[in-house]
Amino acid sequence: MPYVKNNFKIFIPVRKLIKSFSNAINGIALLFKSQLNARIELIIAGIVIFAGFLFRISNHEWLTILLCIALVLALEGINTSIEIFANKLHPNFDKEIGKAKDVAAGAVLIAAIFASVIGFIIFVPRLLDLFKL
């Protein structure tokens, strides 16, 4: 937390801040190294971003697309952390923990389905125009 000394210079705990960002970056790296679904979602995000540039989508469409990408990837991270924690807490099969993991995975699926629908709404008319269909 920043604090003020007698000479009114503000000191920010830079090491602590750097450590926090380092931990977060390590978590993101672990997500993509360990989770096939996260890698697939990242590839799809790259394709969608490329298509956005190709079709010159509007600023509002960019905001929507980027929000969808962030939501799906963030939920994938939360789902992964729940799975890691649940597996550590109870390594053997447990019906209730299985339900919690299923609900977390379902949240990712809901976001991915709605992101796909939004992607179709944005890109299908442009694809139809491109191919004159």
ZABALUM-239218 format. One record per residue (C-alpha): x, y, z; residue in three letters. Coordinates in Angstrom, 2 decimals. Layout:
<nodes>
((X,Y,Z),'ala');
...
</nodes>
This chain:
<nodes>
((0.00,0.00,0.00),'met');
((1.40,3.43,-0.87),'pro');
((2.47,5.62,2.01),'tyr');
((3.81,9.15,2.44),'val');
((7.06,9.97,4.23),'lys');
((7.99,13.28,5.85),'asn');
((9.32,14.68,2.58),'asn');
((5.97,13.93,0.88),'phe');
((7.43,11.49,-1.65),'lys');
((5.08,8.64,-2.39),'ile');
((6.59,5.16,-2.24),'phe');
((4.78,2.28,-3.88),'ile');
((5.72,-1.26,-2.87),'pro');
((7.04,-2.01,-6.35),'val');
((8.40,-5.45,-5.46),'arg');
((5.03,-6.55,-4.14),'lys');
((3.29,-5.21,-7.24),'leu');
((5.76,-6.95,-9.57),'ile');
((5.34,-10.20,-7.61),'lys');
((1.55,-9.97,-7.96),'ser');
((1.78,-9.48,-11.73),'phe');
((4.35,-12.28,-11.95),'ser');
((2.01,-14.66,-10.11),'asn');
((-0.88,-13.70,-12.39),'ala');
((1.23,-14.23,-15.52),'ile');
((2.36,-17.62,-14.18),'asn');
((-1.30,-18.52,-13.65),'gly');
((-2.18,-17.56,-17.22),'ile');
((0.76,-19.61,-18.51),'ala');
((-0.34,-22.60,-16.41),'leu');
((-3.87,-22.28,-17.79),'leu');
((-2.71,-22.50,-21.40),'phe');
((-0.04,-25.15,-20.73),'lys');
((-2.35,-27.47,-18.84),'ser');
((-5.77,-27.00,-20.43),'gln');
((-6.51,-28.12,-23.97),'leu');
((-9.84,-26.26,-23.97),'asn');
((-8.08,-22.99,-23.08),'ala');
((-5.65,-23.46,-25.99),'arg');
((-8.55,-24.20,-28.36),'ile');
((-10.40,-21.10,-27.11),'glu');
((-7.27,-19.01,-27.61),'leu');
((-6.90,-20.25,-31.20),'ile');
((-10.56,-19.46,-31.88),'ile');
((-10.07,-16.00,-30.35),'ala');
((-7.14,-15.41,-32.69),'gly');
((-9.22,-16.44,-35.70),'ile');
((-12.08,-14.16,-34.60),'val');
((-9.70,-11.22,-34.09),'ile');
((-8.21,-11.81,-37.53),'phe');
((-11.73,-11.91,-39.01),'ala');
((-12.55,-8.68,-37.19),'gly');
((-9.66,-6.92,-38.91),'phe');
((-10.47,-8.57,-42.24),'leu');
((-14.11,-7.48,-42.17),'phe');
((-13.40,-4.11,-40.52),'arg');
((-16.00,-4.55,-37.81),'ile');
((-17.25,-1.48,-35.94),'ser');
((-15.96,-0.26,-32.59),'asn');
((-19.08,-1.55,-30.85),'his');
((-18.62,-4.95,-32.46),'glu');
((-14.96,-4.97,-31.34),'trp');
((-16.02,-4.21,-27.78),'leu');
((-18.55,-7.02,-27.88),'thr');
((-16.11,-9.52,-29.40),'ile');
((-13.31,-8.65,-26.98),'leu');
((-15.66,-8.84,-24.01),'leu');
((-16.82,-12.29,-25.16),'cys');
((-13.23,-13.49,-25.55),'ile');
((-12.26,-12.15,-22.13),'ala');
((-15.34,-13.69,-20.50),'leu');
((-14.77,-17.17,-21.95),'val');
((-11.04,-17.20,-21.14),'leu');
((-11.58,-15.80,-17.63),'ala');
((-14.27,-18.38,-16.89),'leu');
((-11.96,-21.10,-18.19),'glu');
((-9.36,-19.89,-15.69),'gly');
((-11.88,-19.91,-12.84),'ile');
((-13.06,-23.38,-13.87),'asn');
((-9.47,-24.64,-13.93),'thr');
((-8.72,-23.18,-10.50),'ser');
((-11.86,-24.82,-9.07),'ile');
((-10.80,-28.16,-10.57),'glu');
((-7.24,-27.87,-9.20),'ile');
((-8.48,-26.89,-5.75),'phe');
((-11.17,-29.60,-5.67),'ala');
((-8.71,-32.29,-6.79),'asn');
((-6.25,-31.23,-4.07),'lys');
((-8.97,-31.04,-1.43),'leu');
((-10.47,-34.41,-2.29),'his');
((-8.28,-36.53,-4.65),'pro');
((-10.78,-39.42,-4.72),'asn');
((-14.09,-39.15,-6.53),'phe');
((-16.72,-37.25,-4.56),'asp');
((-20.22,-36.78,-5.94),'lys');
((-20.69,-33.26,-4.53),'glu');
((-17.28,-32.05,-5.70),'ile');
((-18.09,-33.54,-9.09),'gly');
((-21.27,-31.45,-9.18),'lys');
((-19.32,-28.27,-8.36),'ala');
((-16.84,-29.03,-11.14),'lys');
((-19.68,-29.72,-13.58),'asp');
((-21.37,-26.41,-12.73),'val');
((-18.08,-24.52,-13.26),'ala');
((-17.56,-26.27,-16.61),'ala');
((-21.17,-25.49,-17.50),'gly');
((-20.56,-21.78,-16.85),'ala');
((-17.73,-21.84,-19.40),'val');
((-19.98,-23.64,-21.88),'leu');
((-22.78,-21.08,-21.45),'ile');
((-20.35,-18.22,-22.11),'ala');
((-18.85,-20.04,-25.12),'ala');
((-22.29,-20.73,-26.63),'ile');
((-23.39,-17.11,-26.27),'phe');
((-20.03,-15.87,-27.58),'ala');
((-20.51,-18.11,-30.62),'ser');
((-24.03,-16.76,-31.19),'val');
((-22.68,-13.20,-30.99),'ile');
((-19.90,-14.13,-33.41),'gly');
((-22.45,-15.53,-35.86),'phe');
((-24.58,-12.39,-35.58),'ile');
((-21.55,-10.22,-36.37),'ile');
((-19.82,-12.33,-39.02),'phe');
((-22.45,-14.34,-40.92),'val');
((-23.94,-11.32,-42.75),'pro');
((-20.43,-10.30,-43.84),'arg');
((-19.64,-13.84,-45.02),'leu');
((-22.91,-13.97,-46.96),'leu');
((-22.03,-10.64,-48.58),'asp');
((-18.54,-11.88,-49.38),'leu');
((-19.85,-14.99,-51.13),'phe');
((-22.92,-13.19,-52.53),'lys');
((-25.31,-15.68,-50.95),'leu');
</nodes>
